[in-house]
Amino acid sequence: MKKEDARDYSKLKNALLRKYELTAKGFRKKFYVARREKEETASQFVTRIEGYLDRWIKLAGIDKTFEGLKDLVVREQFLAVCDDRLTTYLRERDPKCASDLVQICI
């Protein structure tokens, strides 16, 4: 990071959030790869993955409604079954809803 950028709070903050995966992408990843730890109770594990999901939803700017969550799940499933190059292409364009995915693919 450039010295001038390191003095800009918002640029520094965004760089640190990306570095430590404290972004929508990072919390999505944490949600999907989470496994119950050896000493973790079922209740603690559920609370932890609920926290990952809540942060993912908040950082992704998703409405906490049935429709908002449905759209998120549909987008994720669509991206999961696409070939890797198409998935990368689509994620770079940051579609906000499933209909945006469709428009980008046309």
C-alpha positions in Angstrom: 0.0 0.0 0.0 1.3 3.5 -0.9 2.2 5.7 2.0 -0.4 8.3 1.0 -3.1 5.6 0.9 -2.1 4.3 4.3 -2.9 7.7 5.7 -6.4 7.7 4.3 -8.6 6.0 6.9 -11.2 4.6 4.4 -8.5 3.1 2.1 -6.6 1.6 5.0 -9.8 0.2 6.6 -10.9 -1.4 3.3 -7.4 -2.9 2.8 -7.4 -4.4 6.3 -10.9 -5.8 5.9 -9.9 -7.5 2.6 -6.7 -8.8 4.2 -8.5 -10.4 7.1 -11.4 -11.5 4.9 -13.9 -9.3 6.9 -15.9 -8.8 3.8 -19.1 -10.3 2.4 -16.9 -12.8 0.4 -14.9 -13.6 3.6 -18.0 -14.3 5.7 -19.6 -16.3 2.9 -16.5 -18.5 2.8 -16.4 -18.8 6.7 -20.1 -19.8 6.6 -19.6 -22.5 4.1 -16.4 -24.0 5.4 -17.2 -23.8 9.1 -16.9 -27.0 11.0 -17.7 -27.7 14.6 -14.6 -27.4 16.8 -13.6 -30.2 19.1 -14.6 -28.4 22.4 -17.5 -26.5 20.9 -21.1 -27.3 21.9 -23.8 -27.6 19.3 -25.3 -24.3 20.6 -22.0 -22.5 20.3 -21.4 -23.8 16.8 -24.9 -22.7 15.6 -24.4 -19.3 17.2 -21.1 -18.9 15.4 -22.4 -19.8 11.9 -25.5 -17.6 12.5 -23.0 -14.8 13.2 -21.2 -15.5 9.9 -24.5 -15.6 8.0 -25.6 -12.3 9.6 -22.4 -10.6 8.7 -22.4 -11.9 5.2 -26.0 -10.7 4.7 -25.2 -7.3 6.2 -22.0 -6.7 4.2 -23.6 -7.9 1.0 -26.4 -5.3 1.5 -29.1 -8.0 1.4 -32.6 -7.2 2.7 -33.4 -9.5 5.7 -36.6 -10.5 4.0 -37.6 -13.8 2.5 -37.2 -12.4 -1.0 -33.8 -10.9 -0.2 -32.5 -14.2 1.3 -34.1 -16.2 -1.6 -32.3 -14.1 -4.1 -29.0 -14.5 -2.2 -29.3 -18.3 -2.2 -30.3 -18.4 -5.9 -27.3 -16.3 -6.9 -25.0 -18.4 -4.9 -26.3 -21.6 -6.4 -26.1 -20.2 -9.9 -22.5 -19.2 -9.3 -21.6 -22.5 -7.7 -22.6 -24.5 -10.8 -21.1 -22.1 -13.4 -17.7 -22.9 -14.8 -14.9 -21.1 -12.9 -14.2 -18.5 -15.6 -17.8 -17.5 -15.8 -18.1 -17.4 -12.0 -15.0 -15.1 -11.8 -16.4 -12.9 -14.6 -19.8 -12.6 -12.8 -18.3 -12.0 -9.3 -16.1 -9.2 -10.7 -19.2 -7.4 -11.9 -20.8 -7.7 -8.4 -24.4 -8.4 -9.4 -26.8 -7.2 -6.7 -29.6 -9.7 -7.6 -30.3 -12.8 -9.7 -31.8 -10.7 -12.5 -28.5 -8.8 -12.7 -26.7 -12.2 -13.2 -29.1 -13.0 -16.1 -28.5 -9.6 -17.7 -24.7 -9.9 -17.5 -24.9 -13.4 -19.1 -27.0 -12.2 -22.1 
